[in-house]
């Protein structure tokens, strides 16, 4: 399904065909970006911060 900038969702045969054709290129681009050291470091940082916060919440006995 494709979501337009105005929030409209498009999921017709033409859009499915267009997305299927572009999907390999899109996937390659995402893989390239995700492999950048800066992106990997940012993901690691956020994961570490969130893990630390979750552990603090478990230790304090609260569940938010």
N, CA, C and O atoms as a CHARMM CRD file, in Angstrom:
* protein
*
  256
    1    1 UNK  N      0.85300  -1.17200   0.00000 PROA 1      0.00000
    2    1 UNK  CA     0.00000   0.00000   0.00000 PROA 1      0.00000
    3    1 UNK  C      0.89900   1.23500   0.00000 PROA 1      0.00000
    4    1 UNK  O      1.94900   1.24800   0.64400 PROA 1      0.00000
    5    2 UNK  N      0.48800   2.25200  -0.71300 PROA 2      0.00000
    6    2 UNK  CA     1.21900   3.50100  -0.79600 PROA 2      0.00000
    7    2 UNK  C      0.39200   4.58400  -0.12600 PROA 2      0.00000
    8    2 UNK  O     -0.81700   4.67500  -0.34100 PROA 2      0.00000
    9    3 UNK  N      1.04400   5.40200   0.68200 PROA 3      0.00000
   10    3 UNK  CA     0.34500   6.49600   1.35200 PROA 3      0.00000
   11    3 UNK  C      0.82300   7.81600   0.75600 PROA 3      0.00000
   12    3 UNK  O      2.01400   8.12600   0.78700 PROA 3      0.00000
   13    4 UNK  N     -0.10900   8.58500   0.21600 PROA 4      0.00000
   14    4 UNK  CA     0.19900   9.88600  -0.37800 PROA 4      0.00000
   15    4 UNK  C      0.52300  10.90100   0.72000 PROA 4      0.00000
   16    4 UNK  O      0.22500  10.68100   1.89400 PROA 4      0.00000
   17    5 UNK  N      1.13600  12.00900   0.31900 PROA 5      0.00000
   18    5 UNK  CA     1.46800  13.04900   1.29700 PROA 5      0.00000
   19    5 UNK  C      0.22300  13.64600   1.93300 PROA 5      0.00000
   20    5 UNK  O      0.29700  14.20000   3.03000 PROA 5      0.00000
   21    6 UNK  N     -0.92100  13.54200   1.26300 PROA 6      0.00000
   22    6 UNK  CA    -2.16800  14.07000   1.83200 PROA 6      0.00000
   23    6 UNK  C     -2.86700  13.04200   2.72400 PROA 6      0.00000
   24    6 UNK  O     -3.97100  13.29300   3.20900 PROA 6      0.00000
   25    7 UNK  N     -2.22100  11.86500   2.94600 PROA 7      0.00000
   26    7 UNK  CA    -2.76900  10.85000   3.82100 PROA 7      0.00000
   27    7 UNK  C     -3.61200   9.79900   3.11000 PROA 7      0.00000
   28    7 UNK  O     -3.98100   8.78900   3.70800 PROA 7      0.00000
   29    8 UNK  N     -3.91100  10.02700   1.85800 PROA 8      0.00000
   30    8 UNK  CA    -4.72200   9.07100   1.10800 PROA 8      0.00000
   31    8 UNK  C     -3.93300   7.78900   0.86600 PROA 8      0.00000
   32    8 UNK  O     -2.73700   7.83700   0.58000 PROA 8      0.00000
   33    9 UNK  N     -4.59000   6.66500   0.97700 PROA 9      0.00000
   34    9 UNK  CA    -3.95900   5.36900   0.75100 PROA 9      0.00000
   35    9 UNK  C     -4.33600   4.86700  -0.63800 PROA 9      0.00000
   36    9 UNK  O     -5.50200   4.89200  -1.03000 PROA 9      0.00000
   37   10 UNK  N     -3.33800   4.41800  -1.36300 PROA 10     0.00000
   38   10 UNK  CA    -3.56700   3.91600  -2.71400 PROA 10     0.00000
   39   10 UNK  C     -3.10100   2.47000  -2.76600 PROA 10     0.00000
   40   10 UNK  O     -1.95400   2.16500  -2.43900 PROA 10     0.00000
   41   11 UNK  N     -3.98800   1.59300  -3.17300 PROA 11     0.00000
   42   11 UNK  CA    -3.65000   0.17000  -3.25400 PROA 11     0.00000
   43   11 UNK  C     -4.42900  -0.44500  -4.41600 PROA 11     0.00000
   44   11 UNK  O     -5.24700  -1.34600  -4.22500 PROA 11     0.00000
   45   12 UNK  N     -4.16400   0.05100  -5.60500 PROA 12     0.00000
   46   12 UNK  CA    -4.82600  -0.50500  -6.77400 PROA 12     0.00000
   47   12 UNK  C     -3.80800  -1.27000  -7.61700 PROA 12     0.00000
   48   12 UNK  O     -2.62000  -1.28300  -7.29700 PROA 12     0.00000
   49   13 UNK  N     -4.26500  -1.89900  -8.68000 PROA 13     0.00000
   50   13 UNK  CA    -3.39000  -2.73700  -9.50900 PROA 13     0.00000
   51   13 UNK  C     -2.23500  -1.93100 -10.09200 PROA 13     0.00000
   52   13 UNK  O     -1.10600  -2.41800 -10.14600 PROA 13     0.00000
   53   14 UNK  N     -2.50200  -0.72200 -10.52100 PROA 14     0.00000
   54   14 UNK  CA    -1.44500   0.10500 -11.10900 PROA 14     0.00000
   55   14 UNK  C     -0.35700   0.43100 -10.08500 PROA 14     0.00000
   56   14 UNK  O      0.83100   0.36800 -10.40100 PROA 14     0.00000
   57   15 UNK  N     -0.75600   0.77500  -8.86900 PROA 15     0.00000
   58   15 UNK  CA     0.22500   1.10500  -7.82600 PROA 15     0.00000
   59   15 UNK  C      1.00000  -0.14400  -7.41200 PROA 15     0.00000
   60   15 UNK  O      2.20500  -0.06600  -7.17400 PROA 15     0.00000
   61   16 UNK  N      0.33100  -1.29000  -7.32300 PROA 16     0.00000
   62   16 UNK  CA     1.03500  -2.53000  -6.98300 PROA 16     0.00000
   63   16 UNK  C      2.08300  -2.86400  -8.03700 PROA 16     0.00000
   64   16 UNK  O      3.19100  -3.28300  -7.70200 PROA 16     0.00000
   65   17 UNK  N      1.73900  -2.68100  -9.30800 PROA 17     0.00000
   66   17 UNK  CA     2.69200  -2.95000 -10.38500 PROA 17     0.00000
   67   17 UNK  C      3.86600  -1.98400 -10.31900 PROA 17     0.00000
   68   17 UNK  O      5.01500  -2.38800 -10.49900 PROA 17     0.00000
   69   18 UNK  N      3.58700  -0.72300 -10.06300 PROA 18     0.00000
   70   18 UNK  CA     4.64200   0.28200  -9.95800 PROA 18     0.00000
   71   18 UNK  C      5.57900  -0.02400  -8.79700 PROA 18     0.00000
   72   18 UNK  O      6.79800   0.05700  -8.94400 PROA 18     0.00000
   73   19 UNK  N      5.02200  -0.37100  -7.65700 PROA 19     0.00000
   74   19 UNK  CA     5.84300  -0.69400  -6.48500 PROA 19     0.00000
   75   19 UNK  C      6.65100  -1.96900  -6.71600 PROA 19     0.00000
   76   19 UNK  O      7.80700  -2.04700  -6.30100 PROA 19     0.00000
   77   20 UNK  N      6.06000  -2.96600  -7.37000 PROA 20     0.00000
   78   20 UNK  CA     6.78600  -4.20000  -7.64900 PROA 20     0.00000
   79   20 UNK  C      7.98200  -3.93300  -8.56200 PROA 20     0.00000
   80   20 UNK  O      9.04700  -4.53000  -8.40700 PROA 20     0.00000
   81   21 UNK  N      7.78600  -3.04300  -9.49600 PROA 21     0.00000
   82   21 UNK  CA     8.88200  -2.70500 -10.40900 PROA 21     0.00000
   83   21 UNK  C      9.99200  -1.93000  -9.69900 PROA 21     0.00000
   84   21 UNK  O     11.17200  -2.13600  -9.98300 PROA 21     0.00000
   85   22 UNK  N      9.62400  -1.05500  -8.79200 PROA 22     0.00000
   86   22 UNK  CA    10.61400  -0.24000  -8.10000 PROA 22     0.00000
   87   22 UNK  C     11.20100  -0.87400  -6.85700 PROA 22     0.00000
   88   22 UNK  O     12.22100  -0.40700  -6.35000 PROA 22     0.00000
   89   23 UNK  N     10.58000  -1.92300  -6.36000 PROA 23     0.00000
   90   23 UNK  CA    10.99900  -2.52900  -5.09300 PROA 23     0.00000
   91   23 UNK  C     12.47300  -2.94500  -5.04600 PROA 23     0.00000
   92   23 UNK  O     13.13300  -2.66400  -4.04600 PROA 23     0.00000
   93   24 UNK  N     13.02100  -3.59900  -6.07300 PROA 24     0.00000
   94   24 UNK  CA    14.43900  -3.97900  -5.99100 PROA 24     0.00000
   95   24 UNK  C     15.36100  -2.76400  -5.82800 PROA 24     0.00000
   96   24 UNK  O     16.31500  -2.81200  -5.05100 PROA 24     0.00000
   97   25 UNK  N     15.08800  -1.70100  -6.53800 PROA 25     0.00000
   98   25 UNK  CA    15.90800  -0.49000  -6.42400 PROA 25     0.00000
   99   25 UNK  C     15.74500   0.14900  -5.04200 PROA 25     0.00000
  100   25 UNK  O     16.71900   0.60000  -4.44000 PROA 25     0.00000
  101   26 UNK  N     14.52500   0.18100  -4.55600 PROA 26     0.00000
  102   26 UNK  CA    14.25900   0.74700  -3.23500 PROA 26     0.00000
  103   26 UNK  C     15.00000  -0.05800  -2.16600 PROA 26     0.00000
  104   26 UNK  O     15.62900   0.51500  -1.27600 PROA 26     0.00000
  105   27 UNK  N     14.92400  -1.38600  -2.25900 PROA 27     0.00000
  106   27 UNK  CA    15.59700  -2.23500  -1.27600 PROA 27     0.00000
  107   27 UNK  C     17.10800  -2.02900  -1.29600 PROA 27     0.00000
  108   27 UNK  O     17.74100  -1.96800  -0.24200 PROA 27     0.00000
  109   28 UNK  N     17.68800  -1.92100  -2.49300 PROA 28     0.00000
  110   28 UNK  CA    19.13500  -1.68400  -2.58300 PROA 28     0.00000
  111   28 UNK  C     19.49900  -0.35500  -1.93500 PROA 28     0.00000
  112   28 UNK  O     20.51100  -0.26600  -1.24000 PROA 28     0.00000
  113   29 UNK  N     18.70500   0.66000  -2.14700 PROA 29     0.00000
  114   29 UNK  CA    18.98700   1.98400  -1.57800 PROA 29     0.00000
  115   29 UNK  C     18.89500   1.94200  -0.04800 PROA 29     0.00000
  116   29 UNK  O     19.74300   2.50200   0.64700 PROA 29     0.00000
  117   30 UNK  N     17.88000   1.28700   0.45800 PROA 30     0.00000
  118   30 UNK  CA    17.72100   1.18000   1.91200 PROA 30     0.00000
  119   30 UNK  C     18.89600   0.41400   2.51000 PROA 30     0.00000
  120   30 UNK  O     19.43700   0.82200   3.53700 PROA 30     0.00000
  121   31 UNK  N     19.29500  -0.68400   1.88600 PROA 31     0.00000
  122   31 UNK  CA    20.43400  -1.46400   2.38300 PROA 31     0.00000
  123   31 UNK  C     21.71200  -0.62800   2.38200 PROA 31     0.00000
  124   31 UNK  O     22.50200  -0.70600   3.32300 PROA 31     0.00000
  125   32 UNK  N     21.92200   0.17000   1.33700 PROA 32     0.00000
  126   32 UNK  CA    23.10300   1.02900   1.25400 PROA 32     0.00000
  127   32 UNK  C     23.11000   2.05400   2.38100 PROA 32     0.00000
  128   32 UNK  O     24.12700   2.25200   3.04500 PROA 32     0.00000
  129   33 UNK  N     21.98400   2.69400   2.58800 PROA 33     0.00000
  130   33 UNK  CA    21.90000   3.71600   3.64400 PROA 33     0.00000
  131   33 UNK  C     22.07800   3.08200   5.01700 PROA 33     0.00000
  132   33 UNK  O     22.79000   3.62100   5.86400 PROA 33     0.00000
  133   34 UNK  N     21.43100   1.93600   5.24000 PROA 34     0.00000
  134   34 UNK  CA    21.51900   1.28900   6.54700 PROA 34     0.00000
  135   34 UNK  C     22.93200   0.79800   6.84500 PROA 34     0.00000
  136   34 UNK  O     23.28300   0.61200   8.01000 PROA 34     0.00000
  137   35 UNK  N     23.74200   0.58500   5.82100 PROA 35     0.00000
  138   35 UNK  CA    25.11400   0.11400   6.02400 PROA 35     0.00000
  139   35 UNK  C     26.08000   1.24200   6.37500 PROA 35     0.00000
  140   35 UNK  O     27.21500   0.96800   6.76400 PROA 35     0.00000
  141   36 UNK  N     25.66600   2.49100   6.25000 PROA 36     0.00000
  142   36 UNK  CA    26.55900   3.60100   6.58800 PROA 36     0.00000
  143   36 UNK  C     26.92200   3.55200   8.07400 PROA 36     0.00000
  144   36 UNK  O     26.05800   3.31300   8.91700 PROA 36     0.00000
  145   37 UNK  N     28.17700   3.77400   8.38900 PROA 37     0.00000
  146   37 UNK  CA    28.59900   3.72800   9.79300 PROA 37     0.00000
  147   37 UNK  C     27.82100   4.70000  10.69000 PROA 37     0.00000
  148   37 UNK  O     27.53600   4.38800  11.84600 PROA 37     0.00000
  149   38 UNK  N     27.48300   5.87000  10.15400 PROA 38     0.00000
  150   38 UNK  CA    26.74700   6.85400  10.96300 PROA 38     0.00000
  151   38 UNK  C     25.35500   6.33700  11.32800 PROA 38     0.00000
  152   38 UNK  O     24.88400   6.53000  12.44900 PROA 38     0.00000
  153   39 UNK  N     24.71100   5.68500  10.37500 PROA 39     0.00000
  154   39 UNK  CA    23.37200   5.14900  10.61500 PROA 39     0.00000
  155   39 UNK  C     23.44500   3.99900  11.60700 PROA 39     0.00000
  156   39 UNK  O     22.64100   3.92200  12.53700 PROA 39     0.00000
  157   40 UNK  N     24.40100   3.11200  11.41100 PROA 40     0.00000
  158   40 UNK  CA    24.54600   1.97500  12.32600 PROA 40     0.00000
  159   40 UNK  C     24.85600   2.45500  13.74300 PROA 40     0.00000
  160   40 UNK  O     24.35000   1.89200  14.71400 PROA 40     0.00000
  161   41 UNK  N     25.69000   3.49700  13.86400 PROA 41     0.00000
  162   41 UNK  CA    26.02100   4.04600  15.18100 PROA 41     0.00000
  163   41 UNK  C     24.78400   4.67000  15.83000 PROA 41     0.00000
  164   41 UNK  O     24.56900   4.52300  17.03300 PROA 41     0.00000
  165   42 UNK  N     23.98000   5.36200  15.03500 PROA 42     0.00000
  166   42 UNK  CA    22.76500   5.97500  15.58000 PROA 42     0.00000
  167   42 UNK  C     21.78900   4.91200  16.06000 PROA 42     0.00000
  168   42 UNK  O     21.17600   5.06600  17.11600 PROA 42     0.00000
  169   43 UNK  N     21.64100   3.84200  15.30000 PROA 43     0.00000
  170   43 UNK  CA    20.75700   2.74900  15.70400 PROA 43     0.00000
  171   43 UNK  C     21.27000   2.11400  16.99300 PROA 43     0.00000
  172   43 UNK  O     20.49300   1.83500  17.90600 PROA 43     0.00000
  173   44 UNK  N     22.56700   1.89000  17.06300 PROA 44     0.00000
  174   44 UNK  CA    23.16900   1.30800  18.27500 PROA 44     0.00000
  175   44 UNK  C     22.94300   2.20900  19.48300 PROA 44     0.00000
  176   44 UNK  O     22.61700   1.73100  20.57000 PROA 44     0.00000
  177   45 UNK  N     23.11700   3.51200  19.28900 PROA 45     0.00000
  178   45 UNK  CA    22.94300   4.46200  20.38600 PROA 45     0.00000
  179   45 UNK  C     21.50300   4.44700  20.90500 PROA 45     0.00000
  180   45 UNK  O     21.27200   4.38800  22.11200 PROA 45     0.00000
  181   46 UNK  N     20.54300   4.49900  19.98600 PROA 46     0.00000
  182   46 UNK  CA    19.13700   4.51100  20.39100 PROA 46     0.00000
  183   46 UNK  C     18.77500   3.19800  21.07900 PROA 46     0.00000
  184   46 UNK  O     18.07700   3.19700  22.09300 PROA 46     0.00000
  185   47 UNK  N     19.24800   2.08300  20.52800 PROA 47     0.00000
  186   47 UNK  CA    18.95200   0.78300  21.14200 PROA 47     0.00000
  187   47 UNK  C     19.53900   0.70100  22.54900 PROA 47     0.00000
  188   47 UNK  O     18.89200   0.19800  23.46800 PROA 47     0.00000
  189   48 UNK  N     20.75300   1.19200  22.71500 PROA 48     0.00000
  190   48 UNK  CA    21.38800   1.16000  24.03900 PROA 48     0.00000
  191   48 UNK  C     20.65400   2.03600  25.03300 PROA 48     0.00000
  192   48 UNK  O     20.42600   1.63600  26.17500 PROA 48     0.00000
  193   49 UNK  N     20.28000   3.24300  24.59400 PROA 49     0.00000
  194   49 UNK  CA    19.55000   4.15600  25.47600 PROA 49     0.00000
  195   49 UNK  C     18.20200   3.56400  25.87800 PROA 49     0.00000
  196   49 UNK  O     17.81500   3.62500  27.04600 PROA 49     0.00000
  197   50 UNK  N     17.49000   2.99300  24.91100 PROA 50     0.00000
  198   50 UNK  CA    16.18400   2.40700  25.21200 PROA 50     0.00000
  199   50 UNK  C     16.31000   1.18500  26.11600 PROA 50     0.00000
  200   50 UNK  O     15.48600   0.98400  27.00800 PROA 50     0.00000
  201   51 UNK  N     17.33300   0.37300  25.88800 PROA 51     0.00000
  202   51 UNK  CA    17.55600  -0.78800  26.75400 PROA 51     0.00000
  203   51 UNK  C     17.85500  -0.35800  28.17700 PROA 51     0.00000
  204   51 UNK  O     17.33500  -0.93500  29.13200 PROA 51     0.00000
  205   52 UNK  N     18.69600   0.65900  28.31300 PROA 52     0.00000
  206   52 UNK  CA    19.03500   1.15900  29.64500 PROA 52     0.00000
  207   52 UNK  C     17.79300   1.70700  30.35000 PROA 52     0.00000
  208   52 UNK  O     17.59200   1.47300  31.54100 PROA 52     0.00000
  209   53 UNK  N     16.96900   2.43300  29.60800 PROA 53     0.00000
  210   53 UNK  CA    15.74200   2.96800  30.20300 PROA 53     0.00000
  211   53 UNK  C     14.80100   1.84400  30.63500 PROA 53     0.00000
  212   53 UNK  O     14.20900   1.91000  31.71300 PROA 53     0.00000
  213   54 UNK  N     14.66200   0.81900  29.80100 PROA 54     0.00000
  214   54 UNK  CA    13.79200  -0.30400  30.14700 PROA 54     0.00000
  215   54 UNK  C     14.29900  -1.01400  31.40000 PROA 54     0.00000
  216   54 UNK  O     13.50800  -1.39900  32.26100 PROA 54     0.00000
  217   55 UNK  N     15.60600  -1.18800  31.50000 PROA 55     0.00000
  218   55 UNK  CA    16.16400  -1.83000  32.69600 PROA 55     0.00000
  219   55 UNK  C     15.94000  -0.98400  33.93800 PROA 55     0.00000
  220   55 UNK  O     15.62600  -1.51500  35.00400 PROA 55     0.00000
  221   56 UNK  N     16.09800   0.33300  33.81000 PROA 56     0.00000
  222   56 UNK  CA    15.83400   1.22500  34.95400 PROA 56     0.00000
  223   56 UNK  C     14.38200   1.10100  35.40800 PROA 56     0.00000
  224   56 UNK  O     14.09900   1.05600  36.60500 PROA 56     0.00000
  225   57 UNK  N     13.46900   1.04700  34.44800 PROA 57     0.00000
  226   57 UNK  CA    12.05300   0.91900  34.79300 PROA 57     0.00000
  227   57 UNK  C     11.76900  -0.40800  35.47200 PROA 57     0.00000
  228   57 UNK  O     10.98900  -0.46400  36.42300 PROA 57     0.00000
  229   58 UNK  N     12.39600  -1.48200  34.99300 PROA 58     0.00000
  230   58 UNK  CA    12.22100  -2.78500  35.65300 PROA 58     0.00000
  231   58 UNK  C     12.75900  -2.76800  37.06700 PROA 58     0.00000
  232   58 UNK  O     12.13100  -3.30600  37.98000 PROA 58     0.00000
  233   59 UNK  N     13.91100  -2.15900  37.25700 PROA 59     0.00000
  234   59 UNK  CA    14.51900  -2.10900  38.57600 PROA 59     0.00000
  235   59 UNK  C     13.71400  -1.24700  39.54400 PROA 59     0.00000
  236   59 UNK  O     13.67800  -1.52600  40.74300 PROA 59     0.00000
  237   60 UNK  N     13.07800  -0.21600  39.03800 PROA 60     0.00000
  238   60 UNK  CA    12.29500   0.66600  39.92200 PROA 60     0.00000
  239   60 UNK  C     10.90400   0.11700  40.17000 PROA 60     0.00000
  240   60 UNK  O     10.17700   0.62400  41.02500 PROA 60     0.00000
  241   61 UNK  N     10.52400  -0.92000  39.42400 PROA 61     0.00000
  242   61 UNK  CA     9.22200  -1.54500  39.64400 PROA 61     0.00000
  243   61 UNK  C      8.07000  -0.87400  38.94400 PROA 61     0.00000
  244   61 UNK  O      6.91800  -1.25000  39.15900 PROA 61     0.00000
  245   62 UNK  N      8.34200   0.09800  38.12000 PROA 62     0.00000
  246   62 UNK  CA     7.23300   0.72800  37.40700 PROA 62     0.00000
  247   62 UNK  C      7.15000   0.16800  36.00300 PROA 62     0.00000
  248   62 UNK  O      8.13900  -0.29900  35.43700 PROA 62     0.00000
  249   63 UNK  N      5.95300   0.22600  35.45600 PROA 63     0.00000
  250   63 UNK  CA     5.70400  -0.33900  34.13400 PROA 63     0.00000
  251   63 UNK  C      4.90800   0.67300  33.34200 PROA 63     0.00000
  252   63 UNK  O      3.67800   0.67700  33.38900 PROA 63     0.00000
  253   64 UNK  N      5.59800   1.52700  32.62000 PROA 64     0.00000
  254   64 UNK  CA     4.91000   2.57800  31.83900 PROA 64     0.00000
  255   64 UNK  C      4.83900   2.22300  30.39800 PROA 64     0.00000
  256   64 UNK  O      4.29800   2.98800  29.59900 PROA 64     0.00000
